[in-house]
Amino acid sequence: MNVKSPTTKPGNRKYVESYDFRHPKLFSKEIMRTLRTIHDALARKLTRIFSSALRQKVEIYLHQIDQISSTEFIQSIDSPGVIYLLTMEGGSGEVIVVMPTPFSLYLIERQSGGKGDPFAEKRTLTTIEEKIVNRVMNNVIRELLTAWDPYKEFKIQKKLFESKSDNIHHISLDPTIVVRMKVETSDWSVEFYFSYPYGLLKEVMNDAALSRGAHLKDEQLSGPELEAYERTLMDANVTVQPLLGKSKLTIKELVDLKEGDALTLGQKTDKPLEVHINGVKKMTAFPGVIQGRRAVKIYELVEAINEQELL
């Protein structure tokens, strides 16, 4: 259902703006920004989990956050599927985690020592296959709770596996926040989902945790504790990677490379290089030499979130 409301533009000119009640915008930009921060951090953790589980290099990143009705989300889930319903202690509604069945079967094959035939079939998991996926999913859920911990301490009261979306009974007409994560390798790409009911996030918003960014800790560290904390941070190892550029090659082009060949990196010489910290772009810099050693001079720090993406 759409309604149109008059809005005044500069110069007292009025126009009509459509509003879709099926896709209400219930959360502020600050809330959406915090949700992005939470799931960007989660994506980095899941990259490690799935790279280990699949025994190959995997990239996982936050693709999109949508606000849709619960009914529309459940109807969009393919059956048979790999669906986990997480009931939180004292929370309203269930958090839903969905993985496509073909991807789950590929994961099972790789976990069992096989090469894996990507997305060859789509069927209900057997009891043994369900246990294999459940082992990986336990790690995913643990990282999900850890990502939320600075903002809200969630505890799972019940975890239920379901293969058919028709068996998910949702009486609530409230909308849901659907977080889409993309899993990519050099050969394929697939999405899986996290769904949060509006009632659950509304409780978090009432604590003002999402809108202010994170829980402010009341307890202050003592002098020795603070000193030890700072010393630990100062000794922490981080990987700093200035990127001279990027280039894509097919396997054939890579095999055919020989001494003297040149690669186009797509990096202009008058533009700063990207500098990644632990695999995440954090700054830009210009290359140079100091005392005969290669170095980079920091040009600009990069914001963690692109504000334009949130508009």
C-alpha positions, 0 to 999 in steps of 0.5 A: 500500500502506498500513500502520498504526502505533500512536502514543501521544497525550497521556494514553497513549491510542493511535490508529492512523495510516495511512502511504501508501508510494506517497506517502512523505514523504521530505523535512523541513519545512526542505527543503520550505521551501527548495524553496518559496523557490527556486521562488517566486524562479523564478516571479517570473523566469518571469513576466517571460519569459512576459509578454514571450513572450506579449506580454500581462500574465501572472502565474506563481506556485508552486501546489504541491509534491508527492512522488509516485512517478516512474511515477505522474508520468510516467503523469499527463503528457498525450500529445502533450506538450512535455517536456524531459529535462535530464540534470545533470552528475554527477547522478542521474536527469533533471529533467523540465520539462512544458508542456501542448501547447495552451498551447505552441501558443498561445505559438507563435502569439503569438510568430509575431505572431498573436493566439493562439486559446487552447488550440484544439487538441492535437497534436504540434509541427512541427519549426519549432514545436519550435524556437520553443518551444525558444527560450523554454524555453532562457530558462526553463532558464537561470532555473531554474539561476540560482534553484538557484545559491545552493544548488547549482551545476547544469550541464546535460550533455544536453537532450532534447525529447520529445512522448510520455510513453511514450518516457520510460524510467524504471527507477528506482522512487524518488519524485520531487518535482513542482513545479507552477507556475500561469500566469494571465491575465485570461482563462485559467489553466494549469499546467506542471511541474518534476520532480526525482528523489529521487536528485538532491535527496538528493545536494544534501541530503548537501551540507547545502545545502538544509537550511541554506538556502544555501551559505555563502561562505568568501571574505570581501570586502575593505574596498573591495569591501564598500564598493562592494557596499554602495554598489551596494545603496544606489543600487538602485531598488525599487518600493514600492506601498501598495495601497488595496484590490482590486476585480474588474470585468468589461469591461462594468462598466469601460466603464459607469463614469462620473464620481461612481461608487464602487468597493468595494475590500474594505479595512477602514479599521481594518486596515493596507494591503498594501505590495508591494516590486517586486510582492511583499507584504513589509509592512503599513502605515497611510496618513497625511500628513506635511508635506502629502504622502501617506505610509504608516507601516509596521506589520508586516513580512511573513514570506516564507513562511507557516509554516501552508502547510508543515504 
